Amino acid sequence: MNPYEVLGVSENASDEEIKKAYRELVKKYHPDKYVNNPLADLAAEKIKEINLAYDTITNKEQAPQALTTHTNLHTITVMRILQM
């Protein structure tokens, strides 16, 4: 997985461009938009991929720990939303 491709930015993108792309994708695939939707599982997987890509780019030194923690917290959040 190329995190830059996931976010749709070049490897030379500025921090601001990366943040903007991340925010747009999170808005598009946020689990709240897919409640009671057959695409909810797909959106949840996509948001995980987006979060992983953003964390990889922004926290290169701390990526392994940050990604594990973030992914686990996000998975719990998504599961709670889907159970509502």
C-alpha positions as CSV (number, residue, x, y, z in Angstrom):
1,M,0.0,0.0,0.0
2,N,1.3,3.4,-1.0
3,P,-0.1,5.8,1.6
4,Y,0.3,8.7,-0.8
5,E,-1.8,6.9,-3.5
6,V,-4.5,6.1,-0.9
7,L,-4.8,9.8,0.0
8,G,-4.6,10.8,-3.7
9,V,-1.5,13.1,-3.2
10,S,2.0,13.1,-4.6
11,E,5.0,12.1,-2.5
12,N,6.0,15.8,-2.7
13,A,2.7,17.0,-1.3
14,S,2.9,19.6,1.5
15,D,1.6,18.9,5.0
16,E,-1.4,21.1,4.2
17,E,-2.2,19.2,1.0
18,I,-2.0,15.9,2.8
19,K,-4.2,17.1,5.6
20,K,-6.8,18.5,3.2
21,A,-6.9,15.2,1.2
22,Y,-7.3,13.3,4.4
23,R,-10.1,15.4,5.7
24,E,-12.0,15.2,2.4
25,L,-11.7,11.4,2.3
26,V,-12.7,11.0,6.0
27,K,-15.8,13.1,5.3
28,K,-16.6,11.0,2.2
29,Y,-16.3,7.6,4.0
30,H,-17.2,8.4,7.6
31,P,-19.2,5.6,9.2
32,D,-22.0,8.0,10.2
33,K,-22.8,8.4,6.5
34,Y,-23.2,4.7,6.1
35,V,-25.5,3.7,9.0
36,N,-28.1,1.1,7.8
37,N,-26.4,1.1,4.4
38,P,-25.2,-2.1,2.6
39,L,-21.9,-0.3,1.9
40,A,-21.1,0.2,5.6
41,D,-18.5,-2.6,5.7
42,L,-16.8,-1.3,2.6
43,A,-16.8,2.3,4.0
44,A,-15.4,1.0,7.3
45,E,-12.5,-0.7,5.5
46,K,-11.8,2.3,3.4
47,I,-11.7,4.6,6.5
48,K,-9.2,2.2,8.1
49,E,-7.0,2.4,5.0
50,I,-7.3,6.2,4.9
51,N,-6.3,6.5,8.6
52,L,-3.5,4.0,8.2
53,A,-2.1,6.0,5.2
54,Y,-2.4,9.3,7.0
55,D,-0.7,8.0,10.2
56,T,2.0,6.4,8.1
57,I,2.8,9.7,6.4
58,T,2.5,12.0,9.4
59,N,4.2,9.7,12.0
60,K,6.9,7.9,10.2
61,E,9.1,7.4,13.3
62,Q,6.2,6.3,15.5
63,A,4.1,4.6,12.8
64,P,4.0,1.0,14.1
65,Q,2.8,2.0,17.6
66,A,0.5,4.8,16.4
67,L,-1.1,2.7,13.7
68,T,-1.9,-0.2,16.0
69,T,-3.4,2.1,18.6
70,H,-5.3,4.2,16.1
71,T,-6.6,1.2,14.2
72,N,-7.8,-0.6,17.3
73,L,-9.6,2.6,18.6
74,H,-11.2,3.2,15.2
75,T,-12.4,-0.4,14.9
76,I,-14.1,-0.1,18.3
77,T,-15.7,3.2,17.3
78,V,-17.0,1.8,14.1
79,M,-18.3,-1.3,15.8
80,R,-20.2,0.8,18.3
81,I,-21.7,2.9,15.6
82,L,-22.8,-0.1,13.6
83,Q,-24.5,-1.6,16.6
84,M,-26.6,1.4,17.2
